[in-house]
Amino acid sequence: MKTTEKVIGTGIGIAALAALGTYFLTGKNGEKNREAVRGWTLKMKGEILEKIEELREIKKEDYYRLVDEAAARYERAEKVGAEELKRLTKDLKGAWEHINKELR
């Protein structure tokens, strides 16, 4: 992979994370989300970001798949409340439109 491609990929990943963070913390449920932010939520988002950076293009289906895969891992591995995980997964999927706008 060329250096330029790496820089562009990193830039896309950073933009996606910023868009996701902005939506999650300031969206319609921002206040409630800020109260619920825990280490595992940030870790899960970071893992999704790393996977996004590996992709050349991000499609809605790919993004949803990444979110579902991460949620499944956390459901099995972490001491995560089912309701919290369900809400976070829904919020992450709901952020797609915002992320897609930021990436354009």
C-alpha positions as CSV (number, residue, x, y, z in Angstrom):
1,M,0.0,0.0,0.0
2,K,1.3,3.4,-0.9
3,T,1.9,6.1,1.6
4,T,-0.7,8.3,0.0
5,E,-3.3,5.5,0.3
6,K,-2.4,5.0,4.0
7,V,-2.8,8.7,4.7
8,I,-6.1,8.8,2.9
9,G,-7.3,5.7,4.8
10,T,-6.3,7.1,8.1
11,G,-8.0,10.4,7.2
12,I,-11.2,8.5,6.4
13,G,-11.0,6.6,9.6
14,I,-10.5,9.7,11.7
15,A,-13.4,11.5,10.0
16,A,-15.6,8.5,10.6
17,L,-14.7,8.4,14.3
18,A,-15.2,12.1,14.7
19,A,-18.6,11.9,13.0
20,L,-19.5,8.9,15.1
21,G,-18.4,10.6,18.3
22,T,-20.2,13.8,17.5
23,Y,-23.4,12.0,16.7
24,F,-23.2,9.8,19.7
25,L,-22.5,12.5,22.2
26,T,-24.5,15.4,20.8
27,G,-27.4,13.6,18.9
28,K,-31.0,13.5,20.1
29,N,-29.9,11.2,23.0
30,G,-26.6,12.9,23.7
31,E,-27.1,13.7,27.3
32,K,-28.2,10.2,28.1
33,N,-25.4,8.8,26.0
34,R,-22.8,10.9,27.8
35,E,-24.0,9.5,31.1
36,A,-23.7,5.9,29.8
37,V,-20.3,6.2,28.3
38,R,-18.1,3.5,29.7
39,G,-14.8,2.1,28.8
40,W,-16.2,-0.8,26.9
41,T,-18.2,1.5,24.6
42,L,-15.1,3.4,23.7
43,K,-13.2,0.2,23.1
44,M,-15.9,-1.2,20.9
45,K,-16.1,2.0,18.9
46,G,-12.3,2.0,18.5
47,E,-12.4,-1.6,17.2
48,I,-15.0,-0.6,14.7
49,L,-12.9,2.4,13.6
50,E,-9.8,0.1,13.1
51,K,-11.9,-2.1,10.8
52,I,-13.2,0.9,8.9
53,E,-9.7,2.1,8.3
54,E,-8.8,-1.3,6.7
55,L,-11.6,-0.8,4.1
56,R,-11.0,1.1,0.9
57,E,-14.7,2.0,0.6
58,I,-17.4,2.0,3.3
59,K,-20.8,0.9,2.3
60,K,-23.8,0.8,4.6
61,E,-23.9,-3.0,4.6
62,D,-20.2,-3.3,5.5
63,Y,-20.6,-0.8,8.3
64,Y,-23.6,-2.6,9.7
65,R,-21.7,-5.9,9.5
66,L,-18.8,-4.4,11.5
67,V,-21.1,-3.1,14.2
68,D,-22.9,-6.5,14.4
69,E,-19.6,-8.4,14.6
70,A,-18.3,-6.1,17.4
71,A,-21.6,-6.3,19.3
72,A,-21.5,-10.1,19.1
73,R,-17.9,-10.2,20.5
74,Y,-18.8,-7.9,23.4
75,E,-22.0,-9.9,24.1
76,R,-19.9,-13.0,24.6
77,A,-16.7,-11.6,26.1
78,E,-17.4,-8.6,28.2
79,K,-19.6,-8.0,31.2
80,V,-21.9,-5.8,29.3
81,G,-25.6,-5.2,30.0
82,A,-27.8,-6.5,27.2
83,E,-29.9,-3.3,27.1
84,E,-26.8,-1.1,27.0
85,L,-25.3,-3.2,24.1
86,K,-28.6,-3.1,22.3
87,R,-28.9,0.6,22.6
88,L,-25.3,1.2,21.6
89,T,-25.7,-1.0,18.5
90,K,-28.8,0.8,17.5
91,D,-27.1,4.2,18.0
92,L,-24.1,3.1,16.0
93,K,-26.2,1.9,13.1
94,G,-28.3,5.1,13.3
95,A,-25.1,7.1,12.9
96,W,-24.5,5.7,9.4
97,E,-26.3,8.6,7.6
98,H,-24.3,11.2,9.6
99,I,-21.0,9.3,9.0
100,N,-21.7,8.9,5.3
101,K,-22.4,12.7,4.9
102,E,-19.1,13.4,6.7
103,L,-17.1,11.1,4.4
104,R,-18.4,12.7,1.2
